């Protein structure tokens, strides 16, 4: 029996629970000024706490969003934006109790998917989350990164002041749309804690620029300059750190990169967790000016209603395949699913490929192939002919990507 209780937090407990999260991430609880900025992004709704008496010792939270899946539909989803346990209560089952209750709550609310960005990679697989999106960290040496002459060059870029950045970017993100599998809607509560407080109008040191095409604003970038000058190297250029970059089309994407690369008094650009198929390396004259410094897990995904989620996405032309799913935490998902170009349905037919919830999540957005996962021992194969068929069925045109911090 647990020596703690797991329950939804009350409105008056928000700040204390957020302070627990900050300390678990080796930060400090927010002071009054900081809480005024981040508090609106931390509601009591959808936040669970583990309590020893009246003292919070663990927490998990999420916000309601919608996530784009292959084929263009958006599905109701939970974005898990905080998981923490106090340092003196770790390894006592607190995370297991919190995440299990959170999964059940998301199912009750009608969420079909849950996603998160993991601070530790060994925690979430046992709860049915799988690495569904990979991202690359880019380093661009600006002196060598001139764009090729044939790269689209229409439109112009304009810097926004801080108040404009707060008022204009949310609408621009909505207009750009969820054009890759894995992208999510950003609800109103997301913006104060993850955007507004960073840009200058909110007291931060990030700048925002928008690209303006023939039909108006069609892309934006959030960035800041990090001074690299030293006593011994007083003329060293700054590093531009890109936090957020979205574009509606290739011309807007090229225009924003051209703006960043051409900025004076800079030596390099750092852009973490960009799409694996971002074409920047093909856009510059010297391809070696664009370096991938790392590839890592960007988004972890969990199918909460496997049948509905599988039926909602589209599939390529290939012979049907029967997948067998075992879902220990949400046993209502356990069963066999026939996947075909016509969709996905439950079936009593024998499974050709067997997997757990974590592996199904890895397949779902198209980041991994069934053949690769089977080769890694993650899929049990009853019919080898099903592997190339599953590879083609789940294949997507664009690599999945989230592109939103939470």
C-alpha positions as CSV (number, residue, x, y, z in Angstrom):
1,X,0.0,0.0,0.0
2,X,1.3,3.4,-0.9
3,X,2.1,5.9,1.9
4,X,0.9,8.8,-0.3
5,X,-2.3,9.8,-2.0
6,X,-2.7,10.7,-5.7
7,X,-5.4,13.2,-6.6
8,X,-6.2,16.2,-8.7
9,X,-4.7,19.3,-7.2
10,X,-6.8,22.2,-5.9
11,X,-6.6,25.7,-7.3
12,X,-4.8,26.9,-4.2
13,X,-2.1,24.3,-4.6
14,X,-0.9,25.3,-8.1
15,X,2.1,27.4,-7.1
16,X,3.4,24.9,-4.6
17,X,3.1,22.0,-7.1
18,X,4.8,24.1,-9.8
19,X,7.6,24.9,-7.3
20,X,8.0,21.1,-6.8
21,X,8.4,20.7,-10.6
22,X,11.0,23.6,-10.8
23,X,13.1,22.1,-8.0
24,X,12.9,18.6,-9.5
25,X,14.4,20.1,-12.6
26,X,17.1,21.7,-10.5
27,X,15.6,25.2,-10.7
28,X,14.0,27.4,-8.1
29,X,10.4,27.9,-7.3
30,X,9.0,31.0,-9.1
31,X,9.0,34.3,-7.2
32,X,6.0,36.6,-7.5
33,X,7.2,38.1,-10.8
34,X,8.0,34.8,-12.4
35,X,4.7,33.2,-11.2
36,X,2.8,36.1,-12.8
37,X,4.3,35.0,-16.1
38,X,4.2,31.2,-15.9
39,X,1.1,30.7,-13.7
40,X,-1.5,31.2,-16.4
41,X,0.2,28.2,-18.3
42,X,-0.2,26.0,-15.2
43,X,-3.9,25.4,-14.4
44,X,-5.1,23.0,-11.8
45,X,-7.2,21.2,-14.3
46,X,-5.5,18.1,-15.6
47,X,-2.8,18.3,-13.0
48,X,-2.4,15.4,-10.5
49,X,-0.3,15.5,-7.3
50,X,1.1,12.9,-5.0
51,X,0.7,14.0,-1.5
52,X,2.2,13.0,1.8
53,X,-0.4,14.4,4.0
54,X,-0.8,18.0,2.7
55,X,2.7,18.1,1.3
56,X,3.2,17.6,-2.5
57,X,5.9,15.0,-3.2
58,X,5.2,14.4,-6.9
59,X,3.1,15.7,-9.8
60,X,2.2,15.3,-13.4
61,X,0.2,17.6,-15.7
62,X,-1.0,17.9,-19.2
63,X,-3.0,20.3,-21.4
64,X,-5.6,19.5,-24.0
65,X,-4.5,19.9,-27.6
66,X,-4.9,18.2,-31.0
67,X,-2.2,16.3,-32.8
68,X,-1.9,15.9,-36.6
69,X,-1.7,12.3,-37.9
70,X,-0.7,11.0,-41.3
71,X,-3.5,11.9,-43.8
72,X,-4.1,15.3,-42.3
73,X,-6.6,14.7,-39.5
74,X,-6.1,16.1,-36.0
75,X,-7.0,14.0,-33.0
76,X,-7.8,15.1,-29.5
77,X,-4.6,14.6,-27.5
78,X,-3.0,15.3,-24.1
79,X,0.3,17.1,-24.1
80,X,2.1,15.9,-20.9
81,X,4.1,19.0,-19.8
82,X,5.3,18.1,-16.4
83,X,6.4,15.0,-14.5
84,X,8.3,15.3,-11.2
85,X,9.0,13.6,-7.9
86,X,10.7,15.3,-4.9
87,X,14.3,14.0,-4.5
88,X,13.6,12.4,-1.1
89,X,10.6,10.4,-2.4
90,X,12.0,8.8,-5.6
91,X,11.9,5.1,-6.4
92,X,8.8,4.5,-4.2
93,X,6.2,4.1,-7.0
94,X,5.2,7.7,-7.1
95,X,5.8,8.1,-10.9
96,X,4.0,4.8,-11.6
97,X,0.9,5.9,-9.6
98,X,0.8,9.4,-11.1
99,X,1.2,8.3,-14.8
100,X,-1.2,5.4,-14.5
101,X,-3.9,7.7,-13.1
102,X,-3.1,10.3,-15.7
103,X,-3.5,7.8,-18.5
104,X,-6.9,6.7,-17.1
105,X,-8.0,10.4,-16.8
106,X,-7.0,11.1,-20.4
107,X,-9.1,8.2,-21.6
108,X,-12.1,9.4,-19.6
109,X,-11.7,12.8,-21.2
110,X,-11.8,11.3,-24.7
111,X,-8.2,11.9,-25.6
112,X,-7.0,9.5,-28.3
113,X,-3.3,10.2,-28.0
114,X,-0.8,11.5,-25.4
115,X,2.6,13.0,-26.1
116,X,5.5,14.3,-24.1
117,X,9.1,15.4,-24.4
118,X,11.2,13.3,-22.0
119,X,13.9,14.5,-19.7
120,X,14.9,10.9,-19.1
121,X,14.7,8.3,-21.8
122,X,14.3,5.2,-19.6
123,X,11.0,6.1,-17.8
124,X,8.2,6.3,-20.3
125,X,8.4,3.1,-22.3
126,X,6.8,1.0,-19.5
127,X,3.8,3.3,-19.6
128,X,3.3,2.7,-23.3
129,X,5.0,5.8,-24.7
130,X,7.3,5.3,-27.7
131,X,9.8,7.5,-29.5
132,X,7.5,8.6,-32.4
133,X,9.5,11.6,-33.6
134,X,13.2,12.2,-33.9
135,X,14.8,15.6,-34.3
136,X,18.2,16.9,-35.3
137,X,20.3,19.6,-33.7
138,X,21.8,21.9,-36.3
139,X,24.9,24.1,-36.2
140,X,25.3,26.5,-39.1
141,X,28.6,28.3,-39.8
142,X,27.2,31.6,-41.1
143,X,30.3,32.7,-43.0
144,X,30.1,29.6,-45.2
145,X,26.4,29.2,-45.4
146,X,25.4,31.4,-48.4
147,X,22.2,30.2,-50.0
148,X,22.2,28.9,-53.6
149,X,20.9,31.3,-56.2
150,X,18.0,29.0,-57.2
151,X,16.6,29.0,-53.6
152,X,13.3,30.9,-53.5
153,X,13.9,34.5,-52.6
154,X,10.5,36.1,-52.7
155,X,9.1,38.1,-49.8
156,X,10.7,40.0,-47.0
157,X,11.4,39.7,-43.2
158,X,10.4,42.1,-40.5
159,X,11.4,42.2,-36.9
160,X,8.5,42.6,-34.4
161,X,8.7,44.5,-31.2
162,X,7.9,42.6,-28.0
163,X,4.2,43.5,-27.9
164,X,3.7,42.6,-31.5
165,X,5.4,39.3,-31.0
166,X,3.0,38.5,-28.2
167,X,-0.1,39.6,-30.1
168,X,0.7,38.4,-33.7
169,X,2.5,35.1,-33.5
170,X,-0.3,32.9,-32.1
171,X,-2.6,33.8,-35.1
172,X,0.3,33.2,-37.5
173,X,1.0,29.8,-36.0
174,X,-2.7,28.9,-36.5
175,X,-2.6,30.1,-40.1
176,X,0.6,28.1,-40.9
177,X,-1.3,25.0,-39.7
178,X,-0.3,21.5,-38.7
179,X,1.4,20.5,-41.9
180,X,3.4,17.6,-40.6
181,X,2.4,14.5,-38.6
182,X,3.2,15.1,-34.9
183,X,2.5,18.8,-34.9
184,X,0.1,20.1,-32.2
185,X,-2.3,22.9,-31.7
186,X,-1.1,25.5,-29.2
187,X,-4.0,26.4,-26.9
188,X,-4.3,29.8,-25.3
189,X,-2.8,28.7,-22.0
190,X,0.4,27.6,-23.8
191,X,1.5,31.0,-25.0
192,X,2.1,32.9,-21.7
193,X,4.5,30.3,-20.3
194,X,6.3,29.2,-23.4
195,X,6.4,32.3,-25.7
196,X,5.3,35.5,-24.1
197,X,7.7,35.5,-21.2
198,X,10.6,34.9,-23.5
199,X,10.2,37.7,-25.9
200,X,11.1,41.3,-25.1
201,X,7.5,42.5,-24.5
202,X,7.3,39.8,-21.7
203,X,10.7,40.7,-20.2
204,X,12.8,38.0,-22.0
205,X,15.7,38.5,-24.4
206,X,14.4,36.6,-27.4
207,X,13.5,38.5,-30.7
208,X,10.8,37.6,-33.2
209,X,10.9,38.0,-36.9
210,X,8.2,37.3,-39.4
211,X,8.4,36.5,-43.1
212,X,5.9,38.4,-45.3
213,X,5.0,36.7,-48.6
214,X,2.6,37.7,-51.4
215,X,-0.4,36.9,-49.2
216,X,0.9,38.4,-45.9
217,X,2.8,36.9,-43.0
218,X,3.6,33.2,-43.6
219,X,6.4,32.3,-41.2
220,X,8.2,33.3,-38.0
221,X,11.3,32.7,-36.0
222,X,12.0,33.2,-32.3
223,X,15.7,33.6,-31.6
224,X,18.3,35.3,-29.4
225,X,21.9,36.3,-29.8
226,X,24.4,34.9,-27.3
227,X,27.5,37.1,-26.9
228,X,30.7,35.0,-27.4
229,X,33.2,37.9,-27.0
230,X,36.1,37.5,-24.5
231,X,39.0,39.5,-23.4
232,X,41.3,37.5,-25.7
233,X,38.8,37.4,-28.6
234,X,36.9,40.7,-28.5
235,X,35.7,40.4,-32.1
236,X,34.2,37.0,-31.9
237,X,30.7,36.9,-33.4
238,X,27.6,35.9,-31.5
239,X,25.7,32.6,-31.6
240,X,22.1,32.9,-32.7
241,X,20.0,30.4,-30.7
242,X,16.8,29.5,-32.6
243,X,14.0,28.4,-30.3
244,X,11.0,28.4,-32.7
245,X,10.8,28.5,-36.5
246,X,7.8,27.7,-38.6
247,X,7.0,28.4,-42.2
248,X,4.0,27.9,-44.4
249,X,5.9,27.1,-47.6
250,X,9.5,26.7,-49.0
251,X,9.8,30.4,-49.8
252,X,9.0,31.4,-46.3
253,X,11.4,28.8,-44.9
254,X,14.2,30.0,-47.2
255,X,13.5,33.6,-46.3
256,X,13.8,33.0,-42.6
257,X,17.0,31.1,-42.9
258,X,18.4,33.7,-45.3
259,X,17.6,36.4,-42.7
260,X,19.4,34.4,-39.8
261,X,22.4,33.5,-41.9
262,X,22.9,37.1,-43.1
263,X,22.7,38.7,-39.7
264,X,25.8,40.8,-39.0
265,X,28.2,40.1,-36.1
266,X,27.4,36.4,-35.9
267,X,29.6,33.3,-36.3
268,X,27.1,30.5,-36.1
269,X,23.4,29.5,-35.6
270,X,22.3,26.8,-33.2
271,X,18.9,25.2,-34.0
272,X,17.9,22.2,-31.8
273,X,15.3,19.6,-32.7
274,X,14.7,20.5,-36.3
275,X,12.9,18.1,-38.7
276,X,15.2,15.3,-40.0
277,X,14.3,16.1,-43.6
278,X,14.7,19.9,-43.3
279,X,16.3,20.9,-46.6
280,X,18.7,23.5,-45.3
281,X,21.8,21.5,-46.3
282,X,20.5,21.4,-49.9
283,X,19.8,25.1,-49.8
284,X,23.4,26.3,-49.2
285,X,26.4,26.4,-51.5
286,X,28.7,24.8,-49.0
287,X,26.7,21.8,-47.6
288,X,29.3,21.3,-44.9
289,X,28.4,24.7,-43.4
290,X,25.3,22.9,-42.0
291,X,26.3,20.4,-39.5
292,X,24.1,17.9,-37.5
293,X,25.5,17.9,-34.0
294,X,23.1,15.4,-32.7
295,X,19.9,13.4,-33.3
296,X,17.6,12.5,-30.5
297,X,14.1,11.7,-29.3
298,X,11.9,14.7,-29.9
299,X,8.4,13.4,-29.2
300,X,7.2,10.4,-27.2
301,X,3.7,9.2,-28.2
302,X,1.1,7.0,-26.5
303,X,-2.0,5.6,-28.2
304,X,-4.8,5.9,-25.6
305,X,-7.6,4.5,-27.9
306,X,-5.7,2.3,-30.3
307,X,-8.6,1.4,-32.4
308,X,-9.8,5.0,-32.9
309,X,-6.3,6.3,-33.5
310,X,-5.3,3.6,-36.0
311,X,-8.6,4.2,-37.9
312,X,-8.0,7.9,-38.0
313,X,-4.8,8.0,-40.0
314,X,-4.3,7.0,-43.6
315,X,-2.2,4.2,-45.1
316,X,-0.3,3.6,-48.3
317,X,-1.1,1.0,-51.0
318,X,0.1,-2.4,-49.8
319,X,-1.3,-5.8,-48.9
320,X,-3.2,-5.8,-45.6
321,X,-1.4,-6.7,-42.4
322,X,-2.8,-7.9,-39.0
323,X,-1.1,-6.4,-36.0
324,X,-1.4,-7.9,-32.6
325,X,-1.2,-5.5,-29.7
326,X,-0.7,-6.1,-26.0
327,X,-1.4,-3.1,-23.8
328,X,-0.8,-3.9,-20.2
329,X,-1.9,-0.6,-18.7
330,X,-4.9,0.0,-21.0
331,X,-6.0,-3.6,-21.6
332,X,-9.1,-2.5,-23.6
333,X,-6.6,-1.8,-26.4
334,X,-5.3,-5.4,-26.5
335,X,-6.3,-7.3,-29.6
336,X,-5.7,-7.6,-33.3
337,X,-6.1,-4.9,-35.9
338,X,-6.2,-5.3,-39.6
339,X,-4.4,-2.5,-41.4
340,X,-5.1,-1.9,-45.1
341,X,-5.2,1.1,-47.5
342,X,-8.9,1.3,-46.6
343,X,-8.1,1.9,-42.9
344,X,-7.8,-0.1,-39.6
345,X,-10.4,-2.3,-38.0
346,X,-10.5,-4.8,-35.2
347,X,-10.3,-8.5,-36.3
348,X,-10.3,-12.0,-35.0
349,X,-7.7,-13.0,-37.6
350,X,-4.3,-14.3,-36.3
351,X,-1.7,-11.6,-35.9
352,X,1.2,-11.5,-38.4
353,X,3.2,-9.0,-36.3
354,X,3.0,-8.7,-32.5
355,X,4.0,-5.7,-30.5
356,X,3.4,-3.8,-27.3
357,X,2.0,-0.3,-26.9
358,X,5.4,1.4,-27.0
359,X,6.3,-0.1,-30.3
360,X,3.0,0.7,-31.9
361,X,3.5,4.3,-30.9
362,X,6.9,4.2,-32.6
363,X,5.2,3.0,-35.8
364,X,2.2,5.2,-35.8
365,X,3.5,8.5,-37.2
366,X,5.8,6.9,-39.7
367,X,9.2,7.6,-38.1
368,X,10.2,3.9,-37.8
369,X,9.6,1.0,-40.1
370,X,8.3,-2.4,-39.0
371,X,11.3,-4.0,-40.6
372,X,13.8,-2.0,-38.5
373,X,11.9,-2.6,-35.3
374,X,11.6,-6.3,-36.0
375,X,15.3,-6.4,-36.7
376,X,15.9,-4.8,-33.3
377,X,13.8,-7.6,-31.7
378,X,10.9,-5.2,-30.8
379,X,8.3,-7.0,-33.0
380,X,7.5,-10.7,-33.0
381,X,7.0,-11.8,-36.6
382,X,4.7,-14.7,-37.5
383,X,4.7,-13.9,-41.2
384,X,7.8,-12.4,-42.7
385,X,5.9,-11.2,-45.7
386,X,4.0,-8.8,-43.5
387,X,7.1,-6.7,-42.8
388,X,7.5,-5.0,-46.2
389,X,3.8,-4.6,-46.4
390,X,3.7,-2.8,-43.0
391,X,6.7,-0.7,-44.0
392,X,4.7,0.6,-47.0
393,X,1.4,0.9,-45.2
394,X,2.8,3.2,-42.5
395,X,5.2,5.2,-44.7
396,X,4.6,9.0,-44.8
397,X,5.7,11.6,-47.3
398,X,7.2,14.0,-44.8
399,X,9.0,13.0,-41.6
400,X,7.0,13.6,-38.5
401,X,7.8,16.6,-36.3
402,X,6.3,18.4,-33.4
403,X,8.1,21.7,-33.2
404,X,6.5,22.9,-30.0
405,X,8.2,23.0,-26.6
406,X,6.0,22.0,-23.6
